[in-house]
Amino acid sequence: MAEPLSIRKRQLTRDRIAAAAATLVAEDGLTATTIERIAAEAHVGRATFFRYFASKEDAVADGMTRRWLDVITARLEAQPTELSARDAVVAAFRSLGDGFDAISAQVRDLAVMTRSSPALSAWTLQIYVGYETAIAELVSARLGGLEPDDPRPRLIGAMAMASVRIALDDWLQHGGSLPDRIQGAMEALSVD
């Protein structure tokens, strides 16, 4: 049965607001991105914004999550089929480092924001689970002879996202290159 039009319209509005928030933060940073600018970019009023999100941080986090999930899955899908599951994940994440310098301030702002409260931290962990699941689905075909309860695809997804989380924490604390930190963590994976 098809989803009612009103539900689809509400989801499209929510998605449009989240995408506008992510775009503005990517272009101008978190501080310069206001609720008014997000609402204007999404072609909604301030009251409509608050029907969907409690704060600009919620909208930004939702939009950035969707954007990065789309990028990660596209990069993983683009890997040659002859690569093992591990090698495909490592290569996909390696390619995410391209152009990172241009967005590093926004990534830092978002990472600090998501660690600023227990609610956002818990929400971030839920997002990581969504990434893990998407990665698991994409690498399953690369693992031969999977039984329905085989934990390997999910473990690969979990280890990839744990690598990202650890690298991000280290980067926030010690600086350096986040892409290099992520790559080093990814290359340490050996699950095939």
N, C-alpha and C positions, 0 to 999 in steps of 0.2 A: 504494500500500500504506500502511496506517495505521501510525503510529508506535507502537512498543510502549508499553504502559501504564507500565512502570517508567521509561522515558525521559520520558514526559509528567509523571509524578509528580515526578521529580527537577527538571524544569524549573519546575513549579508551586511547589515548595518554594523553589527559588532565587529565583523571582520574588517570592514572599511575603516572603522575608527582605529582598530589595532594596527592596521597597515599604515595608516597616516601617522600614528605615533611612532612607529618603528622608522619610517622614512625620515621624519623630522629629526629624530634623535641621531640617526646615521648621518644626516647632513649637518646639523647644527649643535649636537650635544644635548645632554639631558637638561642642563640648567636653562638653556635658551628655549627649550621646548615647553610651551605652556599649554594648559587645557584649552584655552581660547584658540591657540594656533592649531592644535590637534582637531578641535571641533570644526574650525573653518576649513581645514584641509580635507576633512571627511564629509563636508557639506551637511553638517548637523549643528543644532544649537547646543549650548552649554548644558541645558537640562537633559537633552537626549544623551549627551556624553555620560552624565551621571546615572542614567537609567541602565547603562551597560557596564560602567567601571566606577569603582569607588575613588580612584585617584589616577593621576597621570602615570604613576609608576606601574599600576596594574595594566593600563593600556599599553604602555611601552613594553613591559615584560611579555605580555601576550603577543604583541606584534613581532618583537624580536625573536621570540621562540618559534613562531610560525616561519619567519624568514629563514632562520638558521636551519630549521628542520628541512625546509625545502632545498636549501643549498646542500646540506649534508647528504640527503637522499639522492639528489641529482648527481653529485660527485661520485657517490658509491655506485649508482646505476651505470655511470659512464665508464667504470673500470672494465678492462678486458676480461672476458669470461674465463680465460685460462688462468687468471690469478686465483690463488687460494683465498679463502674467506679472510684470513688474517692479512694477507698482502693487499687485498682489495681495500680493506678498512684503512690500513696504514697509508696506502697511496691516496685514498680519498681525503683523508685528513691532512696529508702533506700538501695537497693542492689548495686547501683552505687558507694556507699561509700567504698565498699570493695576494698582494695588495693590503696586507694587514696593517702596515704602518699608517695608512690613510685613515683607518678606523680605530686605531688602538685606544685613543682617548675615550671614544664612545663605549668600547668594550670594557674599559676600566670603570667608567661611570656605572654601566649596567651591572657589572660584577659587584662593585661596592654596594650599589643599591640593593641587589638581591640578597646581600649578606647583612643588611642593615636592620632586619627585624626577623623574629622567629617565624612570622607568617610568610614573609617573602622567601625565607630560607626553605621552609617546608614546601612552598609552592615550587621552588626551583628544583627540589628533589623529585617532585612529581613530574616536572618537565623532563628531567633526565630519564625517568622511566619511559616516557613517551619516545624519546630518542632511542633508548635501548631497544624498545620494541620494534621501531622502524628499521634499525640496523639489523636486528635479528631476522626480520622478514626478508630483507634484501640479501643477506648472506646465506640463508637456508639453501638456496639452489646451488651454492658453491660447495656444500658439504654433502657428500654422497651417502646414500643409505640411511637417511634420517628416520628414526622411529618417531611416533607422535609425541613422546615425552622426552626426546633427546634434549638435554640442556645446552648443548654447544652453541646454537645460534644466539640464545639469550645471554649466555656467558660472554660471548664475543661482544655483544652490544653493551653489556654491563661493564666489561673491562675497558672498552673504548671510552665510555662516558666517565668511568672512574679515572682514567688517564687524563681526560680533559679537565675534570674537576681538580685533581691533584696539581696538574700543571698550572691551572689558573690560580689556585691558592699560592703556589710557589712564586708565580709571576707577580701577584699583588704584593707579596711580602718582600721579595728580593729583586724584582725588576728583571732586566734582560730581555730576551726575545720569547714571547709567548709561543709563536709557531715552533721555535726550536725546542722549547720545553715540551710541547705537546708531541712533537715528532719523536723526541727521545723516549717519552713514556709509551707512545704507540709501538715503537720498534722493540720495546722490551716485552711486548705481548707475544706469547707463543702458545697458541691454543689449538692449532690444527693437528 
